[in-house]
Structure formats: structure tokens, C-alpha cells
Amino acid sequence: MNLMLSSTSTFKNICTRCGKERIVVKEWEEITESGAKMKKRETACPDPSCQEEVSKALLSKQKDRERKEMARLARIAKMNDRFNE
Ligand SMILES: [Zn+2]
């Protein structure tokens, strides 16, 4: 029973920055390729300035990951060059 309780509580979307419960700003249904309906929802922090910071942090994290991936690929390409010599 405890397991059930904890799984429902994690369903709540809490802002990672300020700890406020995030609000649903958009809700829509999408049809997947298999024809099934899927509920999608977009949430945001009720504090607009906090939400802005969260999006910014998310974006820079994404960019950082892309940069690391590019560096990794470049390293692999260099290594392959060395092997081919
Ligand atoms: Zn927040």
C-alpha cells in the first residue's frame, strides 16, 4: 500500500527550482502512428520569472549535451584517422 501512495505522489509535477506545484498550461491529444490516442500535457511553474529561468537552464543543458556529443564524435573520428594511417 505504501508503494501505491508513493507512486501517486510522484505524479505531481513539482518545480525543481522553487518547489511550487507546476500548473498545466496546455493539454492536448495526439494520435500516435499506431492510431492510439495519447494525452499530452505541458506544465509550467506558476511563477513566470522562475519558469523563464527553468527554461533557460534546460536549454543550456541541452546545448551542453550537444556540444559534448560533438566533441565525442570528433574524438572518435580522429582516432579512426590514426588507425587508418
Ligand atoms: Zn518555479
PDB file of the backbone (N, CA, C, O) and the ligand in Angstrom, with CONECT records:
HET     ZN  A 101       1
ATOM      1  N   MET A   1       0.817  -1.211   0.000  1.00  0.00           N
ATOM      2  CA  MET A   1       0.000   0.000   0.000  1.00  0.00           C
ATOM      3  C   MET A   1       0.861   1.276   0.000  1.00  0.00           C
ATOM      4  O   MET A   1       0.540   2.273  -0.646  1.00  0.00           O
ATOM      5  N   ASN A   2       1.934   1.198   0.733  1.00  0.00           N
ATOM      6  CA  ASN A   2       2.851   2.344   0.758  1.00  0.00           C
ATOM      7  C   ASN A   2       3.380   2.652  -0.636  1.00  0.00           C
ATOM      8  O   ASN A   2       3.592   3.805  -1.011  1.00  0.00           O
ATOM      9  N   LEU A   3       3.585   1.579  -1.383  1.00  0.00           N
ATOM     10  CA  LEU A   3       4.107   1.724  -2.733  1.00  0.00           C
ATOM     11  C   LEU A   3       3.123   2.519  -3.593  1.00  0.00           C
ATOM     12  O   LEU A   3       3.517   3.401  -4.355  1.00  0.00           O
ATOM     13  N   MET A   4       1.832   2.191  -3.455  1.00  0.00           N
ATOM     14  CA  MET A   4       0.778   2.880  -4.196  1.00  0.00           C
ATOM     15  C   MET A   4       0.792   4.373  -3.881  1.00  0.00           C
ATOM     16  O   MET A   4       0.720   5.218  -4.774  1.00  0.00           O
ATOM     17  N   LEU A   5       0.885   4.671  -2.603  1.00  0.00           N
ATOM     18  CA  LEU A   5       0.861   6.063  -2.159  1.00  0.00           C
ATOM     19  C   LEU A   5       2.021   6.849  -2.764  1.00  0.00           C
ATOM     20  O   LEU A   5       1.845   7.968  -3.246  1.00  0.00           O
ATOM     21  N   SER A   6       3.203   6.247  -2.731  1.00  0.00           N
ATOM     22  CA  SER A   6       4.369   6.982  -3.225  1.00  0.00           C
ATOM     23  C   SER A   6       4.293   7.181  -4.733  1.00  0.00           C
ATOM     24  O   SER A   6       4.768   8.188  -5.258  1.00  0.00           O
ATOM     25  N   SER A   7       3.688   6.210  -5.431  1.00  0.00           N
ATOM     26  CA  SER A   7       3.631   6.344  -6.889  1.00  0.00           C
ATOM     27  C   SER A   7       2.643   7.439  -7.301  1.00  0.00           C
ATOM     28  O   SER A   7       2.834   8.089  -8.329  1.00  0.00           O
ATOM     29  N   THR A   8       1.592   7.645  -6.508  1.00  0.00           N
ATOM     30  CA  THR A   8       0.645   8.697  -6.860  1.00  0.00           C
ATOM     31  C   THR A   8       1.222  10.069  -6.517  1.00  0.00           C
ATOM     32  O   THR A   8       0.934  11.059  -7.189  1.00  0.00           O
ATOM     33  N   SER A   9       2.033  10.117  -5.474  1.00  0.00           N
ATOM     34  CA  SER A   9       2.576  11.419  -5.075  1.00  0.00           C
ATOM     35  C   SER A   9       3.632  11.903  -6.065  1.00  0.00           C
ATOM     36  O   SER A   9       3.830  13.107  -6.223  1.00  0.00           O
ATOM     37  N   THR A  10       4.314  10.964  -6.734  1.00  0.00           N
ATOM     38  CA  THR A  10       5.330  11.380  -7.697  1.00  0.00           C
ATOM     39  C   THR A  10       4.691  11.892  -8.984  1.00  0.00           C
ATOM     40  O   THR A  10       5.355  12.496  -9.827  1.00  0.00           O
ATOM     41  N   PHE A  11       3.384  11.636  -9.120  1.00  0.00           N
ATOM     42  CA  PHE A  11       2.683  12.111 -10.308  1.00  0.00           C
ATOM     43  C   PHE A  11       2.614  13.630 -10.326  1.00  0.00           C
ATOM     44  O   PHE A  11       2.602  14.250 -11.389  1.00  0.00           O
ATOM     45  N   LYS A  12       2.571  14.221  -9.138  1.00  0.00           N
ATOM     46  CA  LYS A  12       2.559  15.679  -9.036  1.00  0.00           C
ATOM     47  C   LYS A  12       3.831  16.244  -9.637  1.00  0.00           C
ATOM     48  O   LYS A  12       4.929  15.729  -9.425  1.00  0.00           O
ATOM     49  N   ASN A  13       3.659  17.293 -10.376  1.00  0.00           N
ATOM     50  CA  ASN A  13       4.797  17.899 -11.029  1.00  0.00           C
ATOM     51  C   ASN A  13       5.269  19.106 -10.214  1.00  0.00           C
ATOM     52  O   ASN A  13       4.624  20.154 -10.189  1.00  0.00           O
ATOM     53  N   ILE A  14       6.391  18.930  -9.561  1.00  0.00           N
ATOM     54  CA  ILE A  14       6.905  19.995  -8.711  1.00  0.00           C
ATOM     55  C   ILE A  14       8.034  20.728  -9.424  1.00  0.00           C
ATOM     56  O   ILE A  14       8.904  20.102 -10.029  1.00  0.00           O
ATOM     57  N   CYS A  15       8.017  22.041  -9.350  1.00  0.00           N
ATOM     58  CA  CYS A  15       9.082  22.828  -9.954  1.00  0.00           C
ATOM     59  C   CYS A  15      10.397  22.508  -9.246  1.00  0.00           C
ATOM     60  O   CYS A  15      10.482  22.543  -8.019  1.00  0.00           O
ATOM     61  N   THR A  16      11.424  22.193 -10.045  1.00  0.00           N
ATOM     62  CA  THR A  16      12.701  21.803  -9.454  1.00  0.00           C
ATOM     63  C   THR A  16      13.423  23.004  -8.863  1.00  0.00           C
ATOM     64  O   THR A  16      14.357  22.847  -8.077  1.00  0.00           O
ATOM     65  N   ARG A  17      13.000  24.180  -9.233  1.00  0.00           N
ATOM     66  CA  ARG A  17      13.708  25.369  -8.817  1.00  0.00           C
ATOM     67  C   ARG A  17      13.128  25.960  -7.524  1.00  0.00           C
ATOM     68  O   ARG A  17      13.868  26.245  -6.582  1.00  0.00           O
ATOM     69  N   CYS A  18      11.802  26.141  -7.485  1.00  0.00           N
ATOM     70  CA  CYS A  18      11.214  26.789  -6.320  1.00  0.00           C
ATOM     71  C   CYS A  18      10.345  25.849  -5.486  1.00  0.00           C
ATOM     72  O   CYS A  18       9.928  26.210  -4.386  1.00  0.00           O
ATOM     73  N   GLY A  19      10.065  24.638  -6.001  1.00  0.00           N
ATOM     74  CA  GLY A  19       9.307  23.676  -5.225  1.00  0.00           C
ATOM     75  C   GLY A  19       7.805  23.868  -5.273  1.00  0.00           C
ATOM     76  O   GLY A  19       7.067  23.147  -4.601  1.00  0.00           O
ATOM     77  N   LYS A  20       7.346  24.820  -6.050  1.00  0.00           N
ATOM     78  CA  LYS A  20       5.906  25.018  -6.201  1.00  0.00           C
ATOM     79  C   LYS A  20       5.349  23.967  -7.139  1.00  0.00           C
ATOM     80  O   LYS A  20       6.051  23.438  -8.000  1.00  0.00           O
ATOM     81  N   GLU A  21       4.067  23.677  -6.951  1.00  0.00           N
ATOM     82  CA  GLU A  21       3.440  22.710  -7.844  1.00  0.00           C
ATOM     83  C   GLU A  21       3.224  23.362  -9.193  1.00  0.00           C
ATOM     84  O   GLU A  21       2.644  24.442  -9.296  1.00  0.00           O
ATOM     85  N   ARG A  22       3.708  22.677 -10.239  1.00  0.00           N
ATOM     86  CA  ARG A  22       3.587  23.253 -11.577  1.00  0.00           C
ATOM     87  C   ARG A  22       2.152  23.158 -12.080  1.00  0.00           C
ATOM     88  O   ARG A  22       1.432  22.217 -11.746  1.00  0.00           O
ATOM     89  N   ILE A  23       1.749  24.114 -12.865  1.00  0.00           N
ATOM     90  CA  ILE A  23       0.385  24.149 -13.378  1.00  0.00           C
ATOM     91  C   ILE A  23       0.358  23.702 -14.835  1.00  0.00           C
ATOM     92  O   ILE A  23       1.331  23.860 -15.572  1.00  0.00           O
ATOM     93  N   VAL A  24      -0.777  23.143 -15.227  1.00  0.00           N
ATOM     94  CA  VAL A  24      -0.937  22.684 -16.612  1.00  0.00           C
ATOM     95  C   VAL A  24      -1.300  23.891 -17.467  1.00  0.00           C
ATOM     96  O   VAL A  24      -2.313  24.549 -17.227  1.00  0.00           O
ATOM     97  N   VAL A  25      -0.479  24.176 -18.455  1.00  0.00           N
ATOM     98  CA  VAL A  25      -0.766  25.316 -19.329  1.00  0.00           C
ATOM     99  C   VAL A  25      -1.422  24.879 -20.626  1.00  0.00           C
ATOM    100  O   VAL A  25      -2.125  25.649 -21.280  1.00  0.00           O
ATOM    101  N   LYS A  26      -1.172  23.610 -20.987  1.00  0.00           N
ATOM    102  CA  LYS A  26      -1.712  23.142 -22.255  1.00  0.00           C
ATOM    103  C   LYS A  26      -1.985  21.649 -22.134  1.00  0.00           C
ATOM    104  O   LYS A  26      -1.185  20.903 -21.569  1.00  0.00           O
ATOM    105  N   GLU A  27      -3.103  21.232 -22.662  1.00  0.00           N
ATOM    106  CA  GLU A  27      -3.426  19.818 -22.664  1.00  0.00           C
ATOM    107  C   GLU A  27      -4.003  19.473 -24.017  1.00  0.00           C
ATOM    108  O   GLU A  27      -4.917  20.137 -24.505  1.00  0.00           O
ATOM    109  N   TRP A  28      -3.472  18.444 -24.610  1.00  0.00           N
ATOM    110  CA  TRP A  28      -3.990  18.077 -25.930  1.00  0.00           C
ATOM    111  C   TRP A  28      -3.821  16.585 -26.159  1.00  0.00           C
ATOM    112  O   TRP A  28      -3.131  15.886 -25.416  1.00  0.00           O
ATOM    113  N   GLU A  29      -4.483  16.124 -27.223  1.00  0.00           N
ATOM    114  CA  GLU A  29      -4.401  14.708 -27.548  1.00  0.00           C
ATOM    115  C   GLU A  29      -3.654  14.541 -28.848  1.00  0.00           C
ATOM    116  O   GLU A  29      -3.836  15.298 -29.801  1.00  0.00           O
ATOM    117  N   GLU A  30      -2.809  13.530 -28.861  1.00  0.00           N
ATOM    118  CA  GLU A  30      -2.065  13.261 -30.078  1.00  0.00           C
ATOM    119  C   GLU A  30      -2.355  11.842 -30.521  1.00  0.00           C
ATOM    120  O   GLU A  30      -2.487  10.938 -29.697  1.00  0.00           O
ATOM    121  N   ILE A  31      -2.452  11.654 -31.819  1.00  0.00           N
ATOM    122  CA  ILE A  31      -2.657  10.309 -32.351  1.00  0.00           C
ATOM    123  C   ILE A  31      -1.285   9.753 -32.736  1.00  0.00           C
ATOM    124  O   ILE A  31      -0.562  10.345 -33.538  1.00  0.00           O
ATOM    125  N   THR A  32      -0.951   8.633 -32.163  1.00  0.00           N
ATOM    126  CA  THR A  32       0.333   8.023 -32.477  1.00  0.00           C
ATOM    127  C   THR A  32       0.240   7.293 -33.817  1.00  0.00           C
ATOM    128  O   THR A  32      -0.836   7.152 -34.397  1.00  0.00           O
ATOM    129  N   GLU A  33       1.406   6.830 -34.292  1.00  0.00           N
ATOM    130  CA  GLU A  33       1.435   6.157 -35.588  1.00  0.00           C
ATOM    131  C   GLU A  33       0.584   4.902 -35.599  1.00  0.00           C
ATOM    132  O   GLU A  33       0.046   4.511 -36.635  1.00  0.00           O
ATOM    133  N   SER A  34       0.468   4.274 -34.435  1.00  0.00           N
ATOM    134  CA  SER A  34      -0.347   3.055 -34.344  1.00  0.00           C
ATOM    135  C   SER A  34      -1.824   3.376 -34.221  1.00  0.00           C
ATOM    136  O   SER A  34      -2.654   2.469 -34.147  1.00  0.00           O
ATOM    137  N   GLY A  35      -2.163   4.666 -34.198  1.00  0.00           N
ATOM    138  CA  GLY A  35      -3.565   5.061 -34.168  1.00  0.00           C
ATOM    139  C   GLY A  35      -4.130   5.245 -32.774  1.00  0.00           C
ATOM    140  O   GLY A  35      -5.318   5.527 -32.615  1.00  0.00           O
ATOM    141  N   ALA A  36      -3.286   5.089 -31.761  1.00  0.00           N
ATOM    142  CA  ALA A  36      -3.746   5.244 -30.378  1.00  0.00           C
ATOM    143  C   ALA A  36      -3.725   6.711 -29.977  1.00  0.00           C
ATOM    144  O   ALA A  36      -2.863   7.482 -30.400  1.00  0.00           O
ATOM    145  N   LYS A  37      -4.689   7.071 -29.159  1.00  0.00           N
ATOM    146  CA  LYS A  37      -4.730   8.444 -28.667  1.00  0.00           C
ATOM    147  C   LYS A  37      -3.813   8.577 -27.463  1.00  0.00           C
ATOM    148  O   LYS A  37      -3.780   7.705 -26.594  1.00  0.00           O
ATOM    149  N   MET A  38      -3.085   9.653 -27.420  1.00  0.00           N
ATOM    150  CA  MET A  38      -2.191   9.861 -26.298  1.00  0.00           C
ATOM    151  C   MET A  38      -2.404  11.257 -25.730  1.00  0.00           C
ATOM    152  O   MET A  38      -2.349  12.252 -26.454  1.00  0.00           O
ATOM    153  N   LYS A  39      -2.645  11.315 -24.446  1.00  0.00           N
ATOM    154  CA  LYS A  39      -2.824  12.612 -23.789  1.00  0.00           C
ATOM    155  C   LYS A  39      -1.469  13.237 -23.536  1.00  0.00           C
ATOM    156  O   LYS A  39      -0.574  12.608 -22.972  1.00  0.00           O
ATOM    157  N   LYS A  40      -1.329  14.477 -23.959  1.00  0.00           N
ATOM    158  CA  LYS A  40      -0.079  15.186 -23.707  1.00  0.00           C
ATOM    159  C   LYS A  40      -0.399  16.396 -22.867  1.00  0.00           C
ATOM    160  O   LYS A  40      -1.483  16.971 -22.971  1.00  0.00           O
ATOM    161  N   ARG A  41       0.528  16.776 -22.051  1.00  0.00           N
ATOM    162  CA  ARG A  41       0.298  17.994 -21.293  1.00  0.00           C
ATOM    163  C   ARG A  41       1.602  18.743 -21.077  1.00  0.00           C
ATOM    164  O   ARG A  41       2.678  18.169 -20.904  1.00  0.00           O
ATOM    165  N   GLU A  42       1.444  20.030 -21.096  1.00  0.00           N
ATOM    166  CA  GLU A  42       2.602  20.886 -20.892  1.00  0.00           C
ATOM    167  C   GLU A  42       2.402  21.626 -19.582  1.00  0.00           C
ATOM    168  O   GLU A  42       1.357  22.240 -19.365  1.00  0.00           O
ATOM    169  N   THR A  43       3.383  21.571 -18.723  1.00  0.00           N
ATOM    170  CA  THR A  43       3.250  22.243 -17.437  1.00  0.00           C
ATOM    171  C   THR A  43       4.268  23.366 -17.322  1.00  0.00           C
ATOM    172  O   THR A  43       5.303  23.372 -17.988  1.00  0.00           O
ATOM    173  N   ALA A  44       3.945  24.305 -16.465  1.00  0.00           N
ATOM    174  CA  ALA A  44       4.853  25.419 -16.229  1.00  0.00           C
ATOM    175  C   ALA A  44       4.777  25.821 -14.770  1.00  0.00           C
ATOM    176  O   ALA A  44       3.799  25.532 -14.081  1.00  0.00           O
ATOM    177  N   CYS A  45       5.810  26.484 -14.315  1.00  0.00           N
ATOM    178  CA  CYS A  45       5.828  26.992 -12.943  1.00  0.00           C
ATOM    179  C   CYS A  45       4.837  28.158 -12.855  1.00  0.00           C
ATOM    180  O   CYS A  45       4.770  28.972 -13.777  1.00  0.00           O
ATOM    181  N   PRO A  46       4.068  28.255 -11.763  1.00  0.00           N
ATOM    182  CA  PRO A  46       3.124  29.368 -11.626  1.00  0.00           C
ATOM    183  C   PRO A  46       3.820  30.721 -11.536  1.00  0.00           C
ATOM    184  O   PRO A  46       3.197  31.764 -11.733  1.00  0.00           O
ATOM    185  N   ASP A  47       5.097  30.695 -11.240  1.00  0.00           N
ATOM    186  CA  ASP A  47       5.876  31.933 -11.158  1.00  0.00           C
ATOM    187  C   ASP A  47       6.562  32.169 -12.512  1.00  0.00           C
ATOM    188  O   ASP A  47       7.496  31.443 -12.851  1.00  0.00           O
ATOM    189  N   PRO A  48       6.127  33.156 -13.286  1.00  0.00           N
ATOM    190  CA  PRO A  48       6.659  33.359 -14.646  1.00  0.00           C
ATOM    191  C   PRO A  48       8.167  33.584 -14.683  1.00  0.00           C
ATOM    192  O   PRO A  48       8.844  33.083 -15.581  1.00  0.00           O
ATOM    193  N   SER A  49       8.692  34.324 -13.731  1.00  0.00           N
ATOM    194  CA  SER A  49      10.133  34.595 -13.764  1.00  0.00           C
ATOM    195  C   SER A  49      10.922  33.326 -13.448  1.00  0.00           C
ATOM    196  O   SER A  49      12.016  33.119 -13.972  1.00  0.00           O
ATOM    197  N   CYS A  50      10.360  32.487 -12.594  1.00  0.00           N
ATOM    198  CA  CYS A  50      11.011  31.219 -12.266  1.00  0.00           C
ATOM    199  C   CYS A  50      10.962  30.307 -13.481  1.00  0.00           C
ATOM    200  O   CYS A  50      11.954  29.660 -13.817  1.00  0.00           O
ATOM    201  N   GLN A  51       9.821  30.255 -14.135  1.00  0.00           N
ATOM    202  CA  GLN A  51       9.663  29.411 -15.322  1.00  0.00           C
ATOM    203  C   GLN A  51      10.675  29.806 -16.400  1.00  0.00           C
ATOM    204  O   GLN A  51      11.225  28.952 -17.095  1.00  0.00           O
ATOM    205  N   GLU A  52      10.907  31.096 -16.525  1.00  0.00           N
ATOM    206  CA  GLU A  52      11.861  31.584 -17.514  1.00  0.00           C
ATOM    207  C   GLU A  52      13.260  31.048 -17.212  1.00  0.00           C
ATOM    208  O   GLU A  52      13.991  30.629 -18.110  1.00  0.00           O
ATOM    209  N   GLU A  53      13.612  31.074 -15.926  1.00  0.00           N
ATOM    210  CA  GLU A  53      14.927  30.567 -15.519  1.00  0.00           C
ATOM    211  C   GLU A  53      15.036  29.074 -15.780  1.00  0.00           C
ATOM    212  O   GLU A  53      16.073  28.574 -16.218  1.00  0.00           O
ATOM    213  N   VAL A  54      13.943  28.374 -15.502  1.00  0.00           N
ATOM    214  CA  VAL A  54      13.941  26.925 -15.703  1.00  0.00           C
ATOM    215  C   VAL A  54      14.142  26.596 -17.179  1.00  0.00           C
ATOM    216  O   VAL A  54      14.925  25.708 -17.518  1.00  0.00           O
ATOM    217  N   SER A  55      13.438  27.308 -18.055  1.00  0.00           N
ATOM    218  CA  SER A  55      13.581  27.049 -19.490  1.00  0.00           C
ATOM    219  C   SER A  55      14.984  27.364 -19.964  1.00  0.00           C
ATOM    220  O   SER A  55      15.550  26.653 -20.794  1.00  0.00           O
ATOM    221  N   LYS A  56      15.537  28.440 -19.425  1.00  0.00           N
ATOM    222  CA  LYS A  56      16.892  28.834 -19.817  1.00  0.00           C
ATOM    223  C   LYS A  56      17.891  27.756 -19.412  1.00  0.00           C
ATOM    224  O   LYS A  56      18.769  27.382 -20.190  1.00  0.00           O
ATOM    225  N   ALA A  57      17.745  27.264 -18.190  1.00  0.00           N
ATOM    226  CA  ALA A  57      18.648  26.230 -17.682  1.00  0.00           C
ATOM    227  C   ALA A  57      18.523  24.965 -18.504  1.00  0.00           C
ATOM    228  O   ALA A  57      19.514  24.293 -18.791  1.00  0.00           O
ATOM    229  N   LEU A  58      17.295  24.646 -18.881  1.00  0.00           N
ATOM    230  CA  LEU A  58      17.033  23.459 -19.673  1.00  0.00           C
ATOM    231  C   LEU A  58      17.709  23.567 -21.029  1.00  0.00           C
ATOM    232  O   LEU A  58      18.312  22.613 -21.520  1.00  0.00           O
ATOM    233  N   LEU A  59      17.597  24.730 -21.617  1.00  0.00           N
ATOM    234  CA  LEU A  59      18.151  24.980 -22.937  1.00  0.00           C
ATOM    235  C   LEU A  59      19.675  24.887 -22.909  1.00  0.00           C
ATOM    236  O   LEU A  59      20.282  24.291 -23.799  1.00  0.00           O
ATOM    237  N   SER A  60      20.285  25.474 -21.889  1.00  0.00           N
ATOM    238  CA  SER A  60      21.746  25.455 -21.825  1.00  0.00           C
ATOM    239  C   SER A  60      22.242  24.042 -21.544  1.00  0.00           C
ATOM    240  O   SER A  60      23.318  23.660 -22.002  1.00  0.00           O
ATOM    241  N   LYS A  61      21.465  23.267 -20.796  1.00  0.00           N
ATOM    242  CA  LYS A  61      21.829  21.887 -20.530  1.00  0.00           C
ATOM    243  C   LYS A  61      21.803  21.093 -21.824  1.00  0.00           C
ATOM    244  O   LYS A  61      22.681  20.271 -22.087  1.00  0.00           O
ATOM    245  N   GLN A  62      20.781  21.355 -22.625  1.00  0.00           N
ATOM    246  CA  GLN A  62      20.620  20.684 -23.912  1.00  0.00           C
ATOM    247  C   GLN A  62      21.790  21.022 -24.828  1.00  0.00           C
ATOM    248  O   GLN A  62      22.347  20.144 -25.488  1.00  0.00           O
ATOM    249  N   LYS A  63      22.154  22.299 -24.864  1.00  0.00           N
ATOM    250  CA  LYS A  63      23.262  22.752 -25.708  1.00  0.00           C
ATOM    251  C   LYS A  63      24.554  22.106 -25.257  1.00  0.00           C
ATOM    252  O   LYS A  63      25.381  21.699 -26.073  1.00  0.00           O
ATOM    253  N   ASP A  64      24.717  22.016 -23.950  1.00  0.00           N
ATOM    254  CA  ASP A  64      25.916  21.438 -23.371  1.00  0.00           C
ATOM    255  C   ASP A  64      26.053  19.977 -23.793  1.00  0.00           C
ATOM    256  O   ASP A  64      27.141  19.504 -24.120  1.00  0.00           O
ATOM    257  N   ARG A  65      24.916  19.276 -23.776  1.00  0.00           N
ATOM    258  CA  ARG A  65      24.924  17.864 -24.144  1.00  0.00           C
ATOM    259  C   ARG A  65      25.289  17.715 -25.615  1.00  0.00           C
ATOM    260  O   ARG A  65      26.049  16.822 -25.991  1.00  0.00           O
ATOM    261  N   GLU A  66      24.736  18.601 -26.444  1.00  0.00           N
ATOM    262  CA  GLU A  66      25.045  18.549 -27.874  1.00  0.00           C
ATOM    263  C   GLU A  66      26.530  18.783 -28.118  1.00  0.00           C
ATOM    264  O   GLU A  66      27.154  18.121 -28.947  1.00  0.00           O
ATOM    265  N   ARG A  67      27.081  19.744 -27.375  1.00  0.00           N
ATOM    266  CA  ARG A  67      28.482  20.077 -27.528  1.00  0.00           C
ATOM    267  C   ARG A  67      29.355  18.889 -27.144  1.00  0.00           C
ATOM    268  O   ARG A  67      30.331  18.578 -27.826  1.00  0.00           O
ATOM    269  N   LYS A  68      28.995  18.224 -26.040  1.00  0.00           N
ATOM    270  CA  LYS A  68      29.763  17.073 -25.589  1.00  0.00           C
ATOM    271  C   LYS A  68      29.692  15.946 -26.604  1.00  0.00           C
ATOM    272  O   LYS A  68      30.684  15.263 -26.860  1.00  0.00           O
ATOM    273  N   GLU A  69      28.514  15.757 -27.177  1.00  0.00           N
ATOM    274  CA  GLU A  69      28.326  14.687 -28.156  1.00  0.00           C
ATOM    275  C   GLU A  69      29.184  14.961 -29.396  1.00  0.00           C
ATOM    276  O   GLU A  69      29.804  14.050 -29.943  1.00  0.00           O
ATOM    277  N   MET A  70      29.213  16.223 -29.831  1.00  0.00           N
ATOM    278  CA  MET A  70      30.026  16.610 -30.983  1.00  0.00           C
ATOM    279  C   MET A  70      31.500  16.354 -30.698  1.00  0.00           C
ATOM    280  O   MET A  70      32.227  15.849 -31.554  1.00  0.00           O
ATOM    281  N   ALA A  71      31.935  16.704 -29.492  1.00  0.00           N
ATOM    282  CA  ALA A  71      33.337  16.509 -29.113  1.00  0.00           C
ATOM    283  C   ALA A  71      33.677  15.027 -29.096  1.00  0.00           C
ATOM    284  O   ALA A  71      34.770  14.619 -29.489  1.00  0.00           O
ATOM    285  N   ARG A  72      32.727  14.237 -28.637  1.00  0.00           N
ATOM    286  CA  ARG A  72      32.947  12.800 -28.569  1.00  0.00           C
ATOM    287  C   ARG A  72      33.092  12.229 -29.978  1.00  0.00           C
ATOM    288  O   ARG A  72      33.979  11.418 -30.242  1.00  0.00           O
ATOM    289  N   LEU A  73      32.219  12.657 -30.867  1.00  0.00           N
ATOM    290  CA  LEU A  73      32.258  12.171 -32.248  1.00  0.00           C
ATOM    291  C   LEU A  73      33.548  12.597 -32.938  1.00  0.00           C
ATOM    292  O   LEU A  73      34.135  11.835 -33.707  1.00  0.00           O
ATOM    293  N   ALA A  74      33.981  13.828 -32.654  1.00  0.00           N
ATOM    294  CA  ALA A  74      35.210  14.331 -33.259  1.00  0.00           C
ATOM    295  C   ALA A  74      36.402  13.506 -32.782  1.00  0.00           C
ATOM    296  O   ALA A  74      37.320  13.211 -33.547  1.00  0.00           O
ATOM    297  N   ARG A  75      36.365  13.138 -31.492  1.00  0.00           N
ATOM    298  CA  ARG A  75      37.448  12.349 -30.926  1.00  0.00           C
ATOM    299  C   ARG A  75      37.498  10.980 -31.603  1.00  0.00           C
ATOM    300  O   ARG A  75      38.571  10.483 -31.945  1.00  0.00           O
ATOM    301  N   ILE A  76      36.339  10.391 -31.787  1.00  0.00           N
ATOM    302  CA  ILE A  76      36.267   9.070 -32.426  1.00  0.00           C
ATOM    303  C   ILE A  76      36.782   9.160 -33.860  1.00  0.00           C
ATOM    304  O   ILE A  76      37.518   8.283 -34.315  1.00  0.00           O
ATOM    305  N   ALA A  77      36.398  10.211 -34.566  1.00  0.00           N
ATOM    306  CA  ALA A  77      36.829  10.380 -35.951  1.00  0.00           C
ATOM    307  C   ALA A  77      38.346  10.505 -36.023  1.00  0.00           C
ATOM    308  O   ALA A  77      38.987   9.954 -36.918  1.00  0.00           O
ATOM    309  N   LYS A  78      38.912  11.242 -35.062  1.00  0.00           N
ATOM    310  CA  LYS A  78      40.369  11.419 -35.033  1.00  0.00           C
ATOM    311  C   LYS A  78      41.049  10.091 -34.794  1.00  0.00           C
ATOM    312  O   LYS A  78      42.057   9.768 -35.423  1.00  0.00           O
ATOM    313  N   MET A  79      40.483   9.323 -33.873  1.00  0.00           N
ATOM    314  CA  MET A  79      41.055   8.035 -33.535  1.00  0.00           C
ATOM    315  C   MET A  79      41.056   7.125 -34.756  1.00  0.00           C
ATOM    316  O   MET A  79      42.029   6.420 -35.020  1.00  0.00           O
ATOM    317  N   ASN A  80      39.961   7.152 -35.489  1.00  0.00           N
ATOM    318  CA  ASN A  80      39.846   6.322 -36.693  1.00  0.00           C
ATOM    319  C   ASN A  80      40.889   6.727 -37.720  1.00  0.00           C
ATOM    320  O   ASN A  80      41.467   5.874 -38.394  1.00  0.00           O
ATOM    321  N   ASP A  81      41.131   8.027 -37.840  1.00  0.00           N
ATOM    322  CA  ASP A  81      42.133   8.536 -38.770  1.00  0.00           C
ATOM    323  C   ASP A  81      43.486   7.940 -38.453  1.00  0.00           C
ATOM    324  O   ASP A  81      44.229   7.523 -39.341  1.00  0.00           O
ATOM    325  N   ARG A  82      43.796   7.909 -37.144  1.00  0.00           N
ATOM    326  CA  ARG A  82      45.089   7.405 -36.717  1.00  0.00           C
ATOM    327  C   ARG A  82      45.228   5.935 -37.078  1.00  0.00           C
ATOM    328  O   ARG A  82      46.291   5.494 -37.515  1.00  0.00           O
ATOM    329  N   PHE A  83      44.160   5.183 -36.895  1.00  0.00           N
ATOM    330  CA  PHE A  83      44.201   3.769 -37.201  1.00  0.00           C
ATOM    331  C   PHE A  83      44.392   3.509 -38.683  1.00  0.00           C
ATOM    332  O   PHE A  83      45.001   2.517 -39.086  1.00  0.00           O
ATOM    333  N   ASN A  84      43.860   4.420 -39.485  1.00  0.00           N
ATOM    334  CA  ASN A  84      43.892   4.202 -40.932  1.00  0.00           C
ATOM    335  C   ASN A  84      45.238   4.562 -41.549  1.00  0.00           C
ATOM    336  O   ASN A  84      45.504   4.218 -42.701  1.00  0.00           O
ATOM    337  N   GLU A  85      46.078   5.244 -40.800  1.00  0.00           N
ATOM    338  CA  GLU A  85      47.355   5.666 -41.369  1.00  0.00           C
ATOM    339  C   GLU A  85      48.280   4.482 -41.646  1.00  0.00           C
ATOM    340  O   GLU A  85      49.397   4.670 -42.127  1.00  0.00           O
TER     341      GLU A  85
HETATM  342 ZN    ZN A 101       9.379  27.535 -10.007  1.00  0.00          ZN2+
END
